[in-house]
Amino acid sequence: MHNTEIPILLSAAFLIAICFPVYMIASLVRKYVSLNQSIMTFWVIIVFYLLYLIVVGYASIKGTFSENTLPPKIVQLTTIPLLLFYLGIVFNIKWYKMLLKSIPVEEFILLHRFRLIGSFFLVLLLLGLLPRVFALIAGLGDIITAITSIWIAKLIKEGRTKAHSWALVWNSFGFLDILITSTTAVLLTKISMETGAPGVEVLTVFPFCFIPAFAPATIIFLHITIYRKLLVEKFR
């Protein structure tokens, strides 16, 4: 499906931006695995996400996600399977458990800097391609989470008083933000189906289909990982 209302330069900028979270995740893992496995692990992660996004992009261009359904097709075919992959497979493999112990919690928190990509929600709002309520919730929530992640990570690294408590508050805010954003998108899809009002159809169009396909599941995975780290470190 092709949407001619999306400026080519905006699409190009987004395609560049979506590379950053993939690179950040792969680089963090490479930093904390053994030296003889670091390069291989880095490229395994890069290739996995690259292939996944290529499949999602192809499906979007072919119109696979264009039909309004509940839950939305893109959620059924990308968000939920990726989340199940994280929760059912990644959480239970040996290298994840090793990384959970070896990577400092502030490093996981700093990964959320990639949520500055949420600024694209506000750009799409200005172009009239997203409902105001959704764009503001999703965009501002992501931007606040991304910016404050730097401060929270600094508090933890410096061992500041109540850093652990602030980290829990920050993690809960970011977690609730992604849950509310996802719920709002589904509700707007339902309203669109019933009334014909504009919904979040632009998020099924290439390249913005990568947002629901990658972000919600990955962000939830990271927040749960941070909760696990914070709960362990609290009782050291």
Stockholm file with secondary structure:
# STOCKHOLM 1.0

chainA/1-236         MHNTEIPILLSAAFLIAICFPVYMIASLVRKYVSLNQSIMTFWVIIVFYLLYLIVVGYASIKGTFSENTLPPKIVQLTTIPLLLFYLGIVFNIKWYKMLLKSIPVEEFILLHRFRLIGSFFLVLLLLGLLPRVFALIAGLGDIITAITSIWIAKLIKEGRTKAHSWALVWNSFGFLDILITSTTAVLLTKISMETGAPGVEVLTVFPFCFIPAFAPATIIFLHITIYRKLLVEKFR
#=GR chainA/1-236 SS CCCTTSCHHHHHHHHHHTHHHHHHHHHHHHHHSCHHHHHHHHHHHHHHHHHHHHHHHHHHHTTTTCSCCSSCHHIIIIIHHHHHHHHHTGGGSHHHHHHHHHSCHHHHHHGGGGGGGGHHHHHHHHTTCSCHHHHHHHHHHHHHHHHHHHHHHHHHHTTCTTHHHHHHHHHHHHHHHHHHHHHHHHHHHHHHHHHCCCCSGGGGSTTTTHHHHHHHHHHHHHHHHHHHHHHHHHTC
#=GC SS_cons         CCCTTSCHHHHHHHHHHTHHHHHHHHHHHHHHSCHHHHHHHHHHHHHHHHHHHHHHHHHHHTTTTCSCCSSCHHIIIIIHHHHHHHHHTGGGSHHHHHHHHHSCHHHHHHGGGGGGGGHHHHHHHHTTCSCHHHHHHHHHHHHHHHHHHHHHHHHHHTTCTTHHHHHHHHHHHHHHHHHHHHHHHHHHHHHHHHHCCCCSGGGGSTTTTHHHHHHHHHHHHHHHHHHHHHHHHHTC
//
